């Protein structure tokens, strides 16, 4: 069976570890849509640090890239760095699982 490939989005976007990293509003998407799953980080709340608003509570989801209603793994973490780090581990595990 031939693997379905999707065209790349035109324009410039940030890449991390050779995968697209896109933010729109309070939603951050990371991963290649041609792979079986992607990482979604949803910023649920903010806190003020030194007069600036920074993300506080983050919802972490690894979802099926073909069916966004299919959640493979879900959790939450405080702080964007910790949430992204945990999400990367979950995404890597999901991509390696058969």
Secondary structure as UniProt FT lines:
FT   STRAND          14..16
FT   TURN            17..18
FT   STRAND          19..24
FT   TURN            25..26
FT   STRAND          27..30
FT   TURN            33..34
FT   STRAND          37..43
FT   STRAND          46..49
FT   TURN            50..51
FT   STRAND          52..55
FT   STRAND          57..64
FT   TURN            68..69
FT   STRAND          71..78
FT   HELIX           80..96
//
